[in-house]
Amino acid sequence: MSSEDFSIRVEGLSKRYEIYSQPADRLKQMVLPRVQRAVRRHSRAYFHEFWALRDVTFDVHRGETVGIVGRNGSGKSTLLQMICGTLTPTLGSVAVKGRIAALLELGAGFNPEFTGKENVRLSGLLYGLSDDELRDRYDAILDFAEIGDFIDQPVKTYSSGMYVRLAFAVAINVSPDVLVIDEALSVGDEAFQRKCFARIDQIRDAGATVLFVSHAAQSVLQLCNRAVLMEHGRNLLVGRPKEVIAFYQKLIYAPPQRYQEVLSEIKSIASPVGISADDWTEVSPPVGGILHNDMVDTERYDSNLTPKSTVEFESHGIRIHSLRIQNIHGNDVNVLVPGCAYIYTYDVDFDRSAAQVHFGMMIKSISGVELYGTDSHAEGEGIIYVPARARIRVAFRFRALMLPGAYFLNAGCMGATRNGDGFLHRIVDALMFRVETTRTNRRYAGLFDIAEDPVCGWELFEGTDAPDAKVLVGYGNMENAGRQAR
């Protein structure tokens, strides 16, 4: 790919802020250094520096979708604002080819006193559309936003979801060459988010460039050609989404004593200016896959893996507690080895008797997608009677076939209620676990690794362009069969 075939070029980008301890220091900084230099005295600074970005360099090629990931405060939003031209760099340069449409933080770009219709016109003019072009696209904007008669109401009366609907509808209907999104879609409901992602696919397929910030790893994996990992204002890594996301998750969940070790590991496989899409295959970092028995010692318990989204529902005479994941040796673990078997177990105390009792579990992705759930009994069945003061230990056996990443577990106990079968106690996002990133040459996509010993069948026919190819028909281990074919 030509070095000139880019939509966005960021070179040595840095942004410095001056932080003042008190308002008077700002006045001192404006006056005193000049006086000190005039009398040939060493001038002093009355502020301390904060570098939101430091020497960030990467290209985004035409037609690419690039995701930017990183913990809060890593410089992602500052970077997007400078790409969009709403912030001026302290050092470095940004070049953008074509019309850019941006959906940055909630509230940017619209006047809250204007109606939705007035803001559509204002935004369209700012994007460079003529009145005729706006009239031609107005119905499409309104149809996508789905806010009905609220289009004639002041924007300050909108909910956050309505605001984003209208802002995104405008941004995608100005025919942008570059679409920039900064996590704003996270406030929309699930149906609208899916609608937005479908439109992003259409924009990308039409040849536009998409750049967006997201904490949703699956969105980056599903939408992006490449990803950028930011940390402390620097771009640590630029490469394929699978590898970048794996290192991102490894970095944010690393305990303090291992943080520098993980940071050094990332830096060891990345050049100072990042890795281009063409070069990435030559320096592929470790990624997940099925481990062999000599690597199972990586499973462990990480006290930092504590869910922040736990919701415990009202108890009706029973209480779920002591939730844990155990390996086959009975040890508590929450960092799991791909392909290995584990037991999800919890205890249930019955403060009063219950009938038709059964238990459940659910595994969800970090974005809330329900990956797998099961029940201890078949439909319509259950433990006929459990007396008061009883305790039951529940255990579900599962195999970690998920790809590397973080996942959540639900727990629930159901039984006979006045209204039929219902929850006696339920905990959502009760436990968090991570499937560890490991070293493998395997390539995959999606959420699950369904084949521990993947097989592939193929047939090479005579007349192929490969002169040394042999006719081979059959099925077998891919690595062995690949060697036979060569």
Backbone torsions as a table, in degrees:
resi	resn	phi	psi	omega
1	MET	NA	132.1	-177.3
2	SER	-63.7	142.7	179.1
3	SER	-66.9	-18.5	179.6
4	GLU	-91.8	-7.6	-178.7
5	ASP	-86.5	68.9	-177.2
6	PHE	-128.4	153.8	172.1
7	SER	-100.5	-36.5	179.0
8	ILE	-131.4	130.7	175.1
9	ARG	-127.8	119.5	179.0
10	VAL	-114.1	122.5	-176.8
11	GLU	-130.1	116.7	175.0
12	GLY	56.3	35.2	-171.9
13	LEU	-74.7	128.8	178.0
14	SER	-139.3	146.8	177.5
15	LYS	-136.3	122.3	-179.4
16	ARG	-113.1	137.2	173.4
17	TYR	-115.4	145.4	176.0
18	GLU	-98.3	119.3	-177.1
19	ILE	-104.4	120.7	-178.4
20	TYR	-105.2	137.8	-178.9
21	SER	-72.5	-32.0	179.9
22	GLN	-149.8	156.7	-176.2
23	PRO	-57.2	-35.0	-178.3
24	ALA	-62.3	-28.4	-179.8
25	ASP	-65.9	-30.4	178.3
26	ARG	-65.3	-41.5	177.4
27	LEU	-66.7	-42.0	178.2
28	LYS	-58.8	-41.4	-179.0
29	GLN	-65.1	-31.6	179.7
30	MET	-72.8	-28.8	-170.7
31	VAL	-111.5	-53.6	-167.3
32	LEU	-64.7	-41.4	179.0
33	PRO	-57.5	-36.7	178.0
34	ARG	-65.2	-42.7	178.6
35	VAL	-64.1	-43.3	-178.9
36	GLN	-62.5	-39.8	177.6
37	ARG	-69.9	-33.2	-179.4
38	ALA	-65.8	-33.8	179.2
39	VAL	-96.3	15.8	176.3
40	ARG	60.7	37.4	173.4
41	ARG	-107.8	153.2	179.5
42	HIS	-65.7	124.0	-179.2
43	SER	-79.9	144.3	179.0
44	ARG	-114.7	157.2	178.1
45	ALA	-98.3	139.0	-179.1
46	TYR	-104.8	25.4	179.1
47	PHE	-144.0	168.3	169.2
48	HIS	-118.3	149.0	-173.7
49	GLU	-85.3	144.0	168.8
50	PHE	-131.1	119.1	-179.5
51	TRP	-97.1	105.8	178.0
52	ALA	-72.6	-30.6	176.0
53	LEU	-135.1	146.0	179.9
54	ARG	-137.6	110.2	169.0
55	ASP	50.8	53.8	179.3
56	VAL	-87.8	128.2	-177.4
57	THR	-139.9	125.1	171.3
58	PHE	-170.8	161.8	174.8
59	ASP	-115.2	147.8	169.6
60	VAL	-118.5	119.1	-175.0
61	HIS	-81.9	158.9	-179.5
62	ARG	-60.3	129.5	178.5
63	GLY	87.5	-1.2	179.3
64	GLU	-83.8	155.7	166.5
65	THR	-117.9	118.7	-174.2
66	VAL	-121.0	127.6	177.1
67	GLY	-100.4	143.3	177.3
68	ILE	-114.3	121.9	-178.8
69	VAL	-122.3	158.1	-179.9
70	GLY	160.1	157.9	-179.3
71	ARG	-68.1	166.6	178.2
72	ASN	-59.9	134.7	179.9
73	GLY	87.8	7.8	-177.7
74	SER	-84.7	-6.5	176.5
75	GLY	105.5	9.3	-175.8
76	LYS	-63.9	-51.3	-177.2
77	SER	-66.4	-37.9	176.9
78	THR	-60.9	-41.6	178.4
79	LEU	-61.1	-46.8	-179.0
80	LEU	-64.5	-38.5	-180.0
81	GLN	-64.2	-35.6	178.1
82	MET	-73.9	-34.6	175.7
83	ILE	-63.8	-37.5	-179.4
84	CYS	-81.3	-10.0	177.4
85	GLY	88.7	8.5	178.5
86	THR	-87.5	-10.6	172.5
87	LEU	-128.4	146.9	179.4
88	THR	-99.9	129.2	179.1
89	PRO	-65.8	148.0	170.6
90	THR	-77.7	-42.4	176.8
91	LEU	-137.8	157.7	175.8
92	GLY	87.9	-174.2	-175.4
93	SER	-144.9	156.5	175.6
94	VAL	-131.2	132.1	175.5
95	ALA	-125.3	130.7	179.0
96	VAL	-127.6	128.5	178.6
97	LYS	-99.9	126.8	175.8
98	GLY	94.1	-178.9	-179.0
99	ARG	-75.8	131.9	-179.0
100	ILE	-112.4	131.6	175.1
101	ALA	-117.2	134.2	-172.7
102	ALA	-130.0	141.7	171.9
103	LEU	-124.8	90.8	-176.1
104	LEU	-93.4	-142.7	-174.7
105	GLU	-66.7	154.2	-178.3
106	LEU	-59.0	128.4	178.8
107	GLY	106.5	-15.1	-178.5
108	ALA	-83.0	133.4	172.3
109	GLY	99.6	-24.0	179.8
110	PHE	-107.9	145.5	172.9
111	ASN	-91.0	118.2	-173.9
112	PRO	-64.0	-21.4	-179.5
113	GLU	-82.0	-20.1	-179.4
114	PHE	-82.1	156.3	174.2
115	THR	-74.0	168.2	176.6
116	GLY	-58.8	-42.4	-179.8
117	LYS	-61.6	-42.8	179.7
118	GLU	-66.1	-37.8	178.7
119	ASN	-70.0	-33.3	175.0
120	VAL	-60.2	-46.6	-179.5
121	ARG	-64.9	-44.5	179.6
122	LEU	-60.7	-46.6	-179.1
123	SER	-64.8	-41.6	179.4
124	GLY	-60.5	-42.0	178.6
125	LEU	-65.8	-38.6	178.0
126	LEU	-65.5	-31.6	176.4
127	TYR	-77.9	-7.7	176.6
128	GLY	97.5	14.1	178.2
129	LEU	-83.7	147.3	174.9
130	SER	-83.4	168.0	178.0
131	ASP	-60.3	-38.4	179.2
132	ASP	-64.8	-42.3	179.0
133	GLU	-64.6	-38.6	178.5
134	LEU	-64.1	-42.5	178.8
135	ARG	-62.9	-38.2	179.9
136	ASP	-66.3	-30.1	-174.0
137	ARG	-103.0	-4.3	-174.0
138	TYR	-60.6	-46.0	-179.0
139	ASP	-62.2	-38.7	178.7
140	ALA	-65.0	-38.7	177.9
141	ILE	-63.7	-45.4	-178.1
142	LEU	-66.0	-41.3	179.6
143	ASP	-62.6	-41.0	-177.8
144	PHE	-71.4	-40.2	-175.8
145	ALA	-68.1	-34.4	178.0
146	GLU	54.8	47.6	177.8
147	ILE	-110.9	2.4	172.7
148	GLY	58.5	-134.4	-175.3
149	ASP	-69.4	-11.2	178.8
150	PHE	-66.3	-12.2	178.4
151	ILE	-60.2	-23.1	-179.7
152	ASP	-97.4	7.1	179.0
153	GLN	-103.7	154.3	177.5
154	PRO	-59.3	142.5	-177.7
155	VAL	-62.0	-26.7	-178.8
156	LYS	-64.7	-15.4	177.7
157	THR	-89.9	-2.7	-176.0
158	TYR	-79.5	150.0	166.6
159	SER	-75.0	166.0	179.4
160	SER	-61.0	-37.0	179.2
161	GLY	-65.9	-42.1	178.0
162	MET	-63.8	-40.1	-179.9
163	TYR	-60.0	-48.3	-178.2
164	VAL	-65.9	-38.5	177.7
165	ARG	-55.2	-48.0	-177.2
166	LEU	-70.2	-42.4	-178.9
167	ALA	-63.3	-42.2	179.9
168	PHE	-69.4	-38.8	179.0
169	ALA	-60.0	-39.7	177.4
170	VAL	-67.0	-47.1	-174.3
171	ALA	-60.0	-39.8	-175.3
172	ILE	-83.2	-14.1	-177.6
173	ASN	-101.0	9.7	175.0
174	VAL	-96.3	11.0	-179.1
175	SER	53.9	59.7	-176.3
176	PRO	-73.2	148.0	168.7
177	ASP	-82.2	-28.6	178.7
178	VAL	-135.0	124.2	177.3
179	LEU	-111.5	124.4	-177.6
180	VAL	-118.3	127.2	-177.5
181	ILE	-131.0	129.2	-178.7
182	ASP	-115.5	78.6	170.7
183	GLU	59.1	3.6	-175.7
184	ALA	-65.0	-28.6	-176.3
185	LEU	-68.1	-13.8	-177.5
186	SER	-65.9	-17.8	179.9
187	VAL	-85.2	-11.1	-180.0
188	GLY	-79.1	160.5	177.4
189	ASP	-73.6	169.6	-172.9
190	GLU	-61.5	-41.3	-178.5
191	ALA	-64.1	-41.2	-179.9
192	PHE	-69.2	-38.5	177.8
193	GLN	-60.1	-42.6	179.7
194	ARG	-63.9	-39.5	177.4
195	LYS	-61.9	-42.1	179.0
196	CYS	-64.4	-43.8	-178.6
197	PHE	-66.1	-34.8	176.1
198	ALA	-63.5	-40.9	178.4
199	ARG	-69.0	-35.8	175.6
200	ILE	-59.9	-40.6	176.2
201	ASP	-59.5	-42.5	-179.9
202	GLN	-64.7	-42.5	179.2
203	ILE	-62.4	-43.1	179.5
204	ARG	-65.5	-42.9	-179.9
205	ASP	-64.1	-25.9	178.7
206	ALA	-80.2	-1.7	175.8
207	GLY	103.4	2.6	179.0
208	ALA	-81.6	162.7	178.2
209	THR	-101.2	137.2	179.7
210	VAL	-122.2	129.2	177.7
211	LEU	-128.1	122.9	-178.9
212	PHE	-148.0	151.4	176.1
213	VAL	-97.9	135.1	177.5
214	SER	-154.5	141.9	170.8
215	HIS	-92.8	-3.1	179.8
216	ALA	-87.5	103.5	-174.9
217	ALA	-59.2	-39.1	-177.5
218	GLN	-66.3	-33.1	176.8
219	SER	-63.3	-41.9	178.8
220	VAL	-65.5	-42.9	-180.0
221	LEU	-64.3	-38.4	-175.1
222	GLN	-79.7	-32.9	-171.1
223	LEU	-99.5	-27.3	-162.5
224	CYS	-99.2	146.9	168.9
225	ASN	-82.5	-36.7	179.6
226	ARG	-141.0	168.1	178.0
227	ALA	-142.5	154.9	179.0
228	VAL	-121.3	129.1	177.2
229	LEU	-101.7	119.4	179.7
230	MET	-104.4	143.5	175.5
231	GLU	-156.4	125.3	-179.9
232	HIS	52.3	40.7	175.0
233	GLY	81.1	4.3	-179.1
234	ARG	-119.5	150.8	173.1
235	ASN	-90.4	105.7	-176.8
236	LEU	-72.5	-35.7	-169.2
237	LEU	-152.3	136.9	173.3
238	VAL	-130.1	120.5	-177.8
239	GLY	-176.6	-157.9	-178.8
240	ARG	-67.1	141.4	-175.0
241	PRO	-54.9	-39.5	-177.0
242	LYS	-59.0	-45.8	-178.3
243	GLU	-71.0	-42.4	-178.8
244	VAL	-64.7	-44.9	179.3
245	ILE	-63.7	-40.1	178.9
246	ALA	-59.2	-45.0	179.3
247	PHE	-71.3	-34.8	176.9
248	TYR	-59.6	-48.2	-180.0
249	GLN	-66.7	-36.9	178.4
250	LYS	-64.7	-36.1	-178.0
251	LEU	-71.9	-46.6	-174.7
252	ILE	-73.3	-22.8	179.6
253	TYR	-99.8	2.9	-179.9
254	ALA	-70.2	130.9	174.3
255	PRO	-64.6	157.4	-175.6
256	PRO	-51.5	-37.1	-176.3
257	GLN	-72.7	-16.3	-179.9
258	ARG	-108.6	-0.3	-175.8
259	TYR	-59.5	-49.9	-178.6
260	GLN	-63.9	-33.6	178.4
261	GLU	-64.8	-44.1	178.1
262	VAL	-66.2	-40.8	179.2
263	LEU	-60.7	-43.0	179.2
264	SER	-66.2	-36.0	178.2
265	GLU	-63.5	-41.5	178.5
266	ILE	-65.4	-46.0	-177.9
267	LYS	-64.3	-28.7	-177.3
268	SER	-69.3	-21.0	-178.9
269	ILE	-109.8	6.6	-179.0
270	ALA	-127.7	139.9	173.1
271	SER	-75.6	163.3	-177.9
272	PRO	-59.1	-25.0	-177.7
273	VAL	-106.2	14.4	179.3
274	GLY	89.1	175.7	-176.5
275	ILE	-117.4	128.3	-179.4
276	SER	-74.2	164.1	179.7
277	ALA	-61.3	-34.2	-178.2
278	ASP	-73.5	-32.3	-175.7
279	ASP	-87.7	-16.1	-168.7
280	TRP	-60.9	-35.8	-176.5
281	THR	-65.3	-20.1	-179.4
282	GLU	-81.7	-19.4	-177.3
283	VAL	-131.9	48.6	-176.2
284	SER	-66.2	127.2	179.4
285	PRO	-78.2	170.2	178.1
286	PRO	-64.4	136.6	177.4
287	VAL	-130.9	175.5	-173.9
288	GLY	-77.7	172.3	178.5
289	GLY	164.2	-174.1	180.0
290	ILE	-79.2	127.4	-178.9
291	LEU	-86.7	153.5	171.8
292	HIS	-89.4	168.0	-173.9
293	ASN	-61.3	-25.5	-178.2
294	ASP	-77.5	2.3	-178.7
295	MET	-120.5	9.0	-174.4
296	VAL	-72.3	-7.9	-179.1
297	ASP	-74.0	2.1	177.9
298	THR	-81.3	-13.0	178.3
299	GLU	-73.5	142.6	-174.1
300	ARG	-165.9	177.3	174.9
301	TYR	-106.9	126.3	-179.6
302	ASP	-115.3	111.7	-176.7
303	SER	-66.3	-14.7	179.5
304	ASN	-78.5	-14.1	-178.9
305	LEU	-84.0	76.8	-180.0
306	THR	-120.8	121.0	-178.3
307	PRO	-66.6	142.2	177.1
308	LYS	-103.4	1.6	-175.1
309	SER	-113.5	19.3	-176.9
310	THR	-64.2	132.4	175.5
311	VAL	-126.1	119.5	179.3
312	GLU	-107.3	121.8	-177.7
313	PHE	-84.4	165.6	-177.0
314	GLU	-59.9	137.6	178.5
315	SER	-87.2	139.8	177.0
316	HIS	-118.3	63.7	175.1
317	GLY	90.9	-3.6	176.8
318	ILE	-134.7	160.9	-177.2
319	ARG	-141.1	126.5	175.5
320	ILE	-90.4	133.9	179.5
321	HIS	-155.3	177.0	177.6
322	SER	55.5	46.5	178.9
323	LEU	-76.2	139.2	-177.8
324	ARG	-165.0	160.2	171.8
325	ILE	-112.9	133.6	-179.9
326	GLN	-124.0	148.0	173.5
327	ASN	-85.2	-177.1	-174.9
328	ILE	-68.4	-12.9	178.0
329	HIS	-94.6	0.7	178.7
330	GLY	87.6	8.2	179.8
331	ASN	-86.9	141.5	176.2
332	ASP	-72.7	129.2	-179.6
333	VAL	-140.5	155.0	169.9
334	ASN	-140.6	-0.3	168.2
335	VAL	-108.6	111.1	-167.9
336	LEU	-105.2	153.6	177.8
337	VAL	-93.9	127.4	179.3
338	PRO	-54.3	132.9	175.9
339	GLY	90.2	-13.2	-177.3
340	CYS	-87.8	159.0	-177.5
341	ALA	-92.3	143.5	179.8
342	TYR	-141.2	165.8	178.4
343	ILE	-123.7	123.5	173.9
344	TYR	-96.2	120.3	-172.9
345	THR	-134.9	148.7	173.4
346	TYR	-152.4	158.5	179.4
347	ASP	-102.4	147.6	179.3
348	VAL	-127.6	118.7	176.4
349	ASP	-98.1	133.9	-179.8
350	PHE	-105.8	106.7	176.3
351	ASP	-76.5	-19.7	174.9
352	ARG	-144.8	165.6	-176.4
353	SER	-69.6	155.6	-179.8
354	ALA	-145.4	156.1	-178.4
355	ALA	-125.9	154.7	179.0
356	GLN	51.5	51.5	-173.7
357	VAL	-86.2	134.3	172.0
358	HIS	-147.0	162.1	-170.3
359	PHE	-125.2	153.3	-177.7
360	GLY	-140.0	166.2	175.9
361	MET	-148.1	158.4	178.8
362	MET	-149.1	135.2	173.3
363	ILE	-106.7	130.1	-179.1
364	LYS	-125.4	153.3	175.0
365	SER	-78.2	173.0	-178.9
366	ILE	-66.5	-22.3	177.7
367	SER	-91.2	3.7	176.7
368	GLY	93.7	2.6	178.8
369	VAL	-69.8	128.5	179.5
370	GLU	-78.1	111.0	-174.0
371	LEU	-89.1	-38.1	-177.9
372	TYR	-162.9	136.2	174.6
373	GLY	-143.3	152.8	179.3
374	THR	-152.4	170.8	-176.4
375	ASP	-128.6	151.2	-178.3
376	SER	-72.5	-17.8	-177.2
377	HIS	-135.4	159.4	175.7
378	ALA	-68.4	161.2	-177.6
379	GLU	-58.3	132.3	179.0
380	GLY	85.7	-3.6	-180.0
381	GLU	-110.8	177.6	179.0
382	GLY	163.9	177.1	174.8
383	ILE	-72.3	120.5	-171.3
384	ILE	-58.5	-43.3	-176.6
385	TYR	-151.1	132.2	173.9
386	VAL	-122.7	120.9	-176.9
387	PRO	-74.8	161.7	176.1
388	ALA	-62.9	151.1	179.7
389	ARG	70.4	11.8	175.6
390	ALA	-84.1	158.0	173.5
391	ARG	-131.3	131.9	178.5
392	ILE	-121.2	134.9	174.9
393	ARG	-101.7	123.0	-176.6
394	VAL	-104.0	139.9	-179.8
395	ALA	-140.4	129.1	174.9
396	PHE	-118.2	125.8	178.8
397	ARG	-93.6	134.3	177.9
398	PHE	-146.2	161.6	177.1
399	ARG	-112.6	135.6	-176.6
400	ALA	-78.5	79.6	178.7
401	LEU	-94.5	2.8	178.9
402	MET	-72.2	152.9	174.2
403	LEU	-73.8	162.0	-177.6
404	PRO	-52.8	136.8	-179.6
405	GLY	154.6	-177.5	-178.9
406	ALA	-100.4	144.7	-177.9
407	TYR	-141.1	164.1	-176.4
408	PHE	-129.9	151.9	-178.6
409	LEU	-121.1	135.5	171.3
410	ASN	-101.3	160.4	174.0
411	ALA	-139.4	143.3	179.6
412	GLY	-154.3	146.2	173.8
413	CYS	-123.2	127.4	-177.4
414	MET	-119.0	156.6	179.4
415	GLY	-170.3	-175.5	-178.0
416	ALA	-73.2	129.7	175.6
417	THR	-126.9	179.6	179.3
418	ARG	-62.9	-28.1	-177.8
419	ASN	-101.6	20.6	-177.7
420	GLY	99.1	-158.5	-178.7
421	ASP	-70.4	129.1	-179.2
422	GLY	-157.6	174.4	-179.4
423	PHE	-74.1	130.6	171.1
424	LEU	-90.5	-28.6	172.5
425	HIS	-163.6	144.5	-177.6
426	ARG	-150.4	138.3	175.9
427	ILE	-128.6	120.8	178.3
428	VAL	-96.8	138.5	-176.3
429	ASP	53.5	48.0	-177.2
430	ALA	-72.0	-37.0	-179.6
431	LEU	-131.9	152.5	175.2
432	MET	-123.0	138.3	174.5
433	PHE	-140.9	163.9	-179.5
434	ARG	-129.1	135.8	171.3
435	VAL	-89.3	123.5	-169.0
436	GLU	-71.1	145.3	172.0
437	THR	-79.5	131.3	-177.5
438	THR	-133.3	171.7	-176.9
439	ARG	-89.6	126.2	177.5
440	THR	-160.7	159.1	175.8
441	ASN	-95.6	2.4	-178.8
442	ARG	-66.3	150.4	172.3
443	ARG	-120.6	137.4	-177.6
444	TYR	-157.8	171.3	176.0
445	ALA	-150.2	160.7	177.8
446	GLY	106.0	-149.4	-176.5
447	LEU	-114.8	-24.4	-173.2
448	PHE	-124.4	148.3	168.9
449	ASP	-105.2	97.9	-169.9
450	ILE	-87.3	-9.5	-175.2
451	ALA	-127.5	109.9	178.6
452	GLU	-71.6	-34.4	178.1
453	ASP	-124.4	76.4	-171.2
454	PRO	-60.6	140.0	178.9
455	VAL	-121.8	155.6	-179.3
456	CYS	-148.1	138.0	176.6
457	GLY	-115.4	144.7	-179.0
458	TRP	-156.3	167.0	178.7
459	GLU	-142.2	123.8	177.2
460	LEU	-100.9	122.0	-177.1
461	PHE	-95.7	153.9	174.8
462	GLU	-63.1	148.1	-178.5
463	GLY	95.6	0.8	177.6
464	THR	-65.9	158.0	-179.8
465	ASP	-69.5	-19.0	179.9
466	ALA	-83.9	108.1	-172.6
467	PRO	-65.1	-28.2	-176.2
468	ASP	-94.8	2.3	-176.4
469	ALA	-68.7	139.5	177.3
470	LYS	-102.2	149.5	175.7
471	VAL	-73.0	124.5	-175.1
472	LEU	-141.4	124.7	178.3
473	VAL	-127.6	131.3	176.4
474	GLY	151.5	-178.2	-178.4
475	TYR	-129.2	149.5	178.0
476	GLY	178.4	-174.9	177.1
477	ASN	-59.8	132.3	-172.6
478	MET	-61.4	-40.4	-177.5
479	GLU	-66.0	-46.8	179.9
480	ASN	-64.2	-45.8	-178.6
481	ALA	-64.3	-36.1	178.2
482	GLY	-62.4	-37.4	178.3
483	ARG	-67.9	-36.9	178.3
484	GLN	-63.7	-42.6	-177.6
485	ALA	-65.2	-33.4	178.8
486	ARG	-75.7	NA	NA
